[in-house]
Amino acid sequence: MPHRTPLKNLLPPTPPFDLRDGRTAVVVLAVQGFTVDRRLGFGALAAERGIEPELDEYFDQVGYVLRNLADLLGAGRAAGWRVRKPWIS
């Protein structure tokens, strides 16, 4: 399956960032209705712009992402990671 980037139709590009060796963290931000609920946020913006089909694949993958994040948090806790504010929509 080709890599698709449908959110480029709604958002500016992600700024570049530099990852360095050493201390590592897993940071999960903005897993909220705006990004994961087709009726809100991205889904509503796409509907307003008449490009809903462009986000079909994105929303198909959301369920997998949420389950994977929950598994990652569980594995991290089991490994002794310090988890802060683990709230996933």
C-alpha positions as CSV (number, residue, x, y, z in Angstrom):
1,M,0.0,0.0,0.0
2,P,1.5,3.4,-0.9
3,H,2.2,5.9,1.8
4,R,-0.5,8.6,1.9
5,T,-0.6,11.9,3.7
6,P,-4.2,13.1,3.5
7,L,-3.8,15.6,6.4
8,K,-1.5,17.7,4.2
9,N,-4.8,19.0,2.8
10,L,-5.8,20.4,6.2
11,L,-2.6,21.3,8.0
12,P,0.7,23.0,7.4
13,P,3.8,20.7,7.3
14,T,5.4,19.4,10.5
15,P,8.5,21.4,11.4
16,P,11.8,19.5,11.2
17,F,13.1,18.2,14.5
18,D,16.4,16.6,15.7
19,L,16.5,13.4,17.6
20,R,19.7,12.8,19.6
21,D,21.2,9.7,21.2
22,G,20.9,9.5,24.9
23,R,17.8,9.9,26.9
24,T,14.7,8.7,25.0
25,A,11.0,9.3,25.5
26,V,7.8,8.3,23.9
27,V,5.5,11.2,23.7
28,V,1.9,10.9,22.5
29,L,0.1,14.2,22.0
30,A,-3.4,15.1,21.0
31,V,-5.1,11.8,20.9
32,Q,-8.5,13.5,21.2
33,G,-11.8,13.6,19.4
34,F,-10.5,16.3,17.1
35,T,-8.0,13.8,15.6
36,V,-9.8,10.5,16.0
37,D,-13.5,11.1,15.6
38,R,-14.8,11.4,12.1
39,R,-17.6,13.6,13.2
40,L,-15.3,16.2,14.8
41,G,-12.1,18.1,14.0
42,F,-10.3,16.7,10.9
43,G,-13.5,14.9,9.8
44,A,-15.6,18.0,10.1
45,L,-13.0,20.1,8.3
46,A,-12.8,17.6,5.5
47,A,-16.6,17.5,5.3
48,E,-16.7,21.3,5.1
49,R,-14.2,21.2,2.2
50,G,-15.9,18.4,0.4
51,I,-12.9,16.0,0.7
52,E,-14.2,13.4,3.2
53,P,-13.1,10.4,1.0
54,E,-9.5,11.7,1.3
55,L,-9.6,10.8,5.0
56,D,-11.2,7.4,4.7
57,E,-8.0,5.5,5.0
58,Y,-6.8,7.8,7.9
59,F,-9.9,7.0,9.9
60,D,-9.7,3.3,9.0
61,Q,-6.3,3.3,10.7
62,V,-7.3,5.3,13.9
63,G,-8.7,2.2,15.6
64,Y,-5.4,0.4,15.1
65,V,-3.5,3.4,16.4
66,L,-5.6,3.6,19.6
67,R,-5.2,-0.1,20.3
68,N,-1.4,0.1,19.7
69,L,-1.1,3.1,22.0
70,A,-2.9,1.3,24.7
71,D,-0.6,-1.8,24.3
72,L,2.4,0.5,24.4
73,L,1.3,2.1,27.6
74,G,0.6,-1.3,29.1
75,A,4.0,-2.6,28.1
76,G,5.7,0.5,29.3
77,R,4.1,0.3,32.7
78,A,5.1,-3.4,32.9
79,A,8.7,-2.4,32.1
80,G,8.7,0.3,34.9
81,W,8.3,3.3,32.7
82,R,7.0,6.5,34.3
83,V,3.8,7.3,32.5
84,R,2.2,10.7,32.9
85,K,-1.3,11.7,32.1
86,P,-2.2,8.6,30.1
87,W,-5.6,9.7,28.6
88,I,-6.5,8.4,25.2
89,S,-9.9,9.4,23.7
